[in-house]
Amino acid sequence: MTQETMTAAEYKAAREKLNLTQAGLAALLGVTRETVTRREQGAKITDEAALAIASLVAARVDESEGI
């Protein structure tokens, strides 16, 4: 049994922390809004997808801290 990189709830929470719509996140990640919706509803989130959204959150945190 392997552990998921990111759950659907964590993915959605990250999007909401970025204050983005599903369409807005999709545009930044280069995927469709439907892909974001599927991930938030429990579709497998690849390591690449999890890393991409985590990088966006980290960049936003750095910006807010003036780094």
QUIZI-V392177 format. One record per residue. N is the residue number from 0. RES is the residue in three letters. OMEGA is omega in whole degrees, 0 to 359 (999 if undefined). Layout:
BEGIN
n = {N N}
res = {RES RES}
omega = {OMEGA OMEGA}
END
This chain:
BEGIN
n = {0 1 2 3 4 5 6 7 8 9 10 11 12 13 14 15 16 17 18 19 20 21 22 23 24 25 26 27 28 29 30 31 32 33 34 35 36 37 38 39 40 41 42 43 44 45 46 47 48 49 50 51 52 53 54 55 56 57 58 59 60 61 62 63 64 65 66}
res = {MET THR GLN GLU THR MET THR ALA ALA GLU TYR LYS ALA ALA ARG GLU LYS LEU ASN LEU THR GLN ALA GLY LEU ALA ALA LEU LEU GLY VAL THR ARG GLU THR VAL THR ARG ARG GLU GLN GLY ALA LYS ILE THR ASP GLU ALA ALA LEU ALA ILE ALA SER LEU VAL ALA ALA ARG VAL ASP GLU SER GLU GLY ILE}
omega = {179 179 177 177 183 177 177 180 179 179 180 180 178 178 181 177 177 181 181 169 175 180 180 178 180 180 180 183 181 176 178 176 179 177 178 179 180 179 180 180 173 175 180 176 182 176 180 180 179 179 181 182 177 178 177 179 180 179 180 178 179 179 183 179 179 180 999}
END
